[in-house]
Amino acid sequence: MRVLSPVGATPVTVKPLARRRPSLTGLRIGVLDNSKPNADVLLGRVAERLAERAPGASIRRWQKPGASHPAAMLDEIAAGADVLLTGSAD
């Protein structure tokens, strides 16, 4: 009898977190909305609050066609934002 383990084997690689920006002053804050209910409201409000605290910061928004769709606009986002807010929840 051959018994298979349901535990997958993957190489363990720990990646460091991105370096935190010392300030958002003057930066372009991007918002990627995954189209789930209220995601635009929550992420938009967080971006607005951050921009209020960072002189010269601007906000740019992108929206995926649906939560299960890939973000096809990643190159555009990378070119148009210095930092990005996104998330997934209902």
ChimeraX commands (.cxc) that place a marker at each C-alpha (Angstrom):
marker #1 position 0.00,0.00,0.00 radius 0.5
marker #1 position 1.24,3.46,-0.87 radius 0.5
marker #1 position 0.23,6.22,1.59 radius 0.5
marker #1 position 0.41,9.81,0.41 radius 0.5
marker #1 position 0.79,12.68,2.79 radius 0.5
marker #1 position -1.56,15.64,2.30 radius 0.5
marker #1 position 1.17,17.95,3.56 radius 0.5
marker #1 position 2.84,19.60,0.62 radius 0.5
marker #1 position 6.58,19.96,0.42 radius 0.5
marker #1 position 7.85,23.36,-0.59 radius 0.5
marker #1 position 11.21,24.99,-0.15 radius 0.5
marker #1 position 11.23,27.25,2.87 radius 0.5
marker #1 position 12.14,30.74,1.78 radius 0.5
marker #1 position 11.67,33.67,4.09 radius 0.5
marker #1 position 11.53,36.96,2.28 radius 0.5
marker #1 position 12.12,40.21,4.12 radius 0.5
marker #1 position 9.35,42.80,4.30 radius 0.5
marker #1 position 9.66,45.81,2.02 radius 0.5
marker #1 position 11.53,48.68,3.64 radius 0.5
marker #1 position 9.08,51.16,5.18 radius 0.5
marker #1 position 9.12,54.66,3.72 radius 0.5
marker #1 position 10.25,57.25,6.26 radius 0.5
marker #1 position 7.44,59.57,5.11 radius 0.5
marker #1 position 4.57,59.67,2.61 radius 0.5
marker #1 position 5.13,63.38,1.97 radius 0.5
marker #1 position 4.85,64.12,-1.74 radius 0.5
marker #1 position 4.30,60.47,-2.67 radius 0.5
marker #1 position 1.63,58.96,-4.92 radius 0.5
marker #1 position -0.61,56.69,-2.84 radius 0.5
marker #1 position -2.20,54.00,-4.96 radius 0.5
marker #1 position -5.41,52.15,-4.11 radius 0.5
marker #1 position -6.20,48.80,-5.74 radius 0.5
marker #1 position -9.86,47.93,-5.18 radius 0.5
marker #1 position -10.64,44.23,-5.63 radius 0.5
marker #1 position -14.36,44.99,-6.27 radius 0.5
marker #1 position -15.58,43.29,-3.10 radius 0.5
marker #1 position -18.38,45.10,-1.25 radius 0.5
marker #1 position -17.11,48.24,0.50 radius 0.5
marker #1 position -13.46,47.66,-0.45 radius 0.5
marker #1 position -13.47,50.98,-2.30 radius 0.5
marker #1 position -14.91,52.77,0.74 radius 0.5
marker #1 position -12.47,51.28,3.24 radius 0.5
marker #1 position -9.31,51.57,1.13 radius 0.5
marker #1 position -10.28,55.01,-0.15 radius 0.5
marker #1 position -10.83,56.33,3.36 radius 0.5
marker #1 position -7.52,54.92,4.59 radius 0.5
marker #1 position -5.75,56.55,1.63 radius 0.5
marker #1 position -7.46,59.88,2.35 radius 0.5
marker #1 position -6.43,59.77,6.00 radius 0.5
marker #1 position -2.83,59.00,5.03 radius 0.5
marker #1 position -2.79,61.83,2.49 radius 0.5
marker #1 position -4.13,64.26,5.11 radius 0.5
marker #1 position -1.04,63.54,7.21 radius 0.5
marker #1 position 1.44,63.80,4.32 radius 0.5
marker #1 position 1.76,67.20,2.62 radius 0.5
marker #1 position 1.79,66.96,-1.17 radius 0.5
marker #1 position 0.67,63.33,-1.26 radius 0.5
marker #1 position -1.78,62.37,-3.99 radius 0.5
marker #1 position -4.15,59.43,-4.41 radius 0.5
marker #1 position -4.73,57.34,-7.52 radius 0.5
marker #1 position -7.23,54.49,-7.71 radius 0.5
marker #1 position -7.46,51.28,-9.75 radius 0.5
marker #1 position -10.22,48.68,-9.72 radius 0.5
marker #1 position -10.10,45.01,-10.67 radius 0.5
marker #1 position -13.13,43.70,-12.60 radius 0.5
marker #1 position -13.75,41.18,-9.81 radius 0.5
marker #1 position -12.06,39.71,-6.76 radius 0.5
marker #1 position -11.22,36.46,-8.56 radius 0.5
marker #1 position -9.63,38.23,-11.53 radius 0.5
marker #1 position -5.91,38.98,-11.65 radius 0.5
marker #1 position -4.74,42.57,-11.48 radius 0.5
marker #1 position -3.87,43.00,-15.16 radius 0.5
marker #1 position -2.74,46.58,-14.58 radius 0.5
marker #1 position 0.30,45.89,-12.39 radius 0.5
marker #1 position 2.74,47.67,-14.70 radius 0.5
marker #1 position 0.48,50.74,-14.75 radius 0.5
marker #1 position 0.22,50.67,-10.95 radius 0.5
marker #1 position 3.99,50.31,-10.54 radius 0.5
marker #1 position 4.52,53.33,-12.80 radius 0.5
marker #1 position 1.76,55.42,-11.21 radius 0.5
marker #1 position 2.13,54.86,-7.47 radius 0.5
marker #1 position 4.94,55.03,-4.94 radius 0.5
marker #1 position 3.03,53.04,-2.31 radius 0.5
marker #1 position -0.07,50.86,-2.69 radius 0.5
marker #1 position -3.01,49.95,-0.47 radius 0.5
marker #1 position -4.94,46.80,-1.25 radius 0.5
marker #1 position -6.70,44.10,0.67 radius 0.5
marker #1 position -9.31,41.40,0.58 radius 0.5
marker #1 position -12.33,41.12,2.83 radius 0.5
marker #1 position -16.12,41.09,2.84 radius 0.5
marker link #1:1,2 radius 0.2
marker link #1:2,3 radius 0.2
marker link #1:3,4 radius 0.2
marker link #1:4,5 radius 0.2
marker link #1:5,6 radius 0.2
marker link #1:6,7 radius 0.2
marker link #1:7,8 radius 0.2
marker link #1:8,9 radius 0.2
marker link #1:9,10 radius 0.2
marker link #1:10,11 radius 0.2
marker link #1:11,12 radius 0.2
marker link #1:12,13 radius 0.2
marker link #1:13,14 radius 0.2
marker link #1:14,15 radius 0.2
marker link #1:15,16 radius 0.2
marker link #1:16,17 radius 0.2
marker link #1:17,18 radius 0.2
marker link #1:18,19 radius 0.2
marker link #1:19,20 radius 0.2
marker link #1:20,21 radius 0.2
marker link #1:21,22 radius 0.2
marker link #1:22,23 radius 0.2
marker link #1:23,24 radius 0.2
marker link #1:24,25 radius 0.2
marker link #1:25,26 radius 0.2
marker link #1:26,27 radius 0.2
marker link #1:27,28 radius 0.2
marker link #1:28,29 radius 0.2
marker link #1:29,30 radius 0.2
marker link #1:30,31 radius 0.2
marker link #1:31,32 radius 0.2
marker link #1:32,33 radius 0.2
marker link #1:33,34 radius 0.2
marker link #1:34,35 radius 0.2
marker link #1:35,36 radius 0.2
marker link #1:36,37 radius 0.2
marker link #1:37,38 radius 0.2
marker link #1:38,39 radius 0.2
marker link #1:39,40 radius 0.2
marker link #1:40,41 radius 0.2
marker link #1:41,42 radius 0.2
marker link #1:42,43 radius 0.2
marker link #1:43,44 radius 0.2
marker link #1:44,45 radius 0.2
marker link #1:45,46 radius 0.2
marker link #1:46,47 radius 0.2
marker link #1:47,48 radius 0.2
marker link #1:48,49 radius 0.2
marker link #1:49,50 radius 0.2
marker link #1:50,51 radius 0.2
marker link #1:51,52 radius 0.2
marker link #1:52,53 radius 0.2
marker link #1:53,54 radius 0.2
marker link #1:54,55 radius 0.2
marker link #1:55,56 radius 0.2
marker link #1:56,57 radius 0.2
marker link #1:57,58 radius 0.2
marker link #1:58,59 radius 0.2
marker link #1:59,60 radius 0.2
marker link #1:60,61 radius 0.2
marker link #1:61,62 radius 0.2
marker link #1:62,63 radius 0.2
marker link #1:63,64 radius 0.2
marker link #1:64,65 radius 0.2
marker link #1:65,66 radius 0.2
marker link #1:66,67 radius 0.2
marker link #1:67,68 radius 0.2
marker link #1:68,69 radius 0.2
marker link #1:69,70 radius 0.2
marker link #1:70,71 radius 0.2
marker link #1:71,72 radius 0.2
marker link #1:72,73 radius 0.2
marker link #1:73,74 radius 0.2
marker link #1:74,75 radius 0.2
marker link #1:75,76 radius 0.2
marker link #1:76,77 radius 0.2
marker link #1:77,78 radius 0.2
marker link #1:78,79 radius 0.2
marker link #1:79,80 radius 0.2
marker link #1:80,81 radius 0.2
marker link #1:81,82 radius 0.2
marker link #1:82,83 radius 0.2
marker link #1:83,84 radius 0.2
marker link #1:84,85 radius 0.2
marker link #1:85,86 radius 0.2
marker link #1:86,87 radius 0.2
marker link #1:87,88 radius 0.2
marker link #1:88,89 radius 0.2
marker link #1:89,90 radius 0.2
view
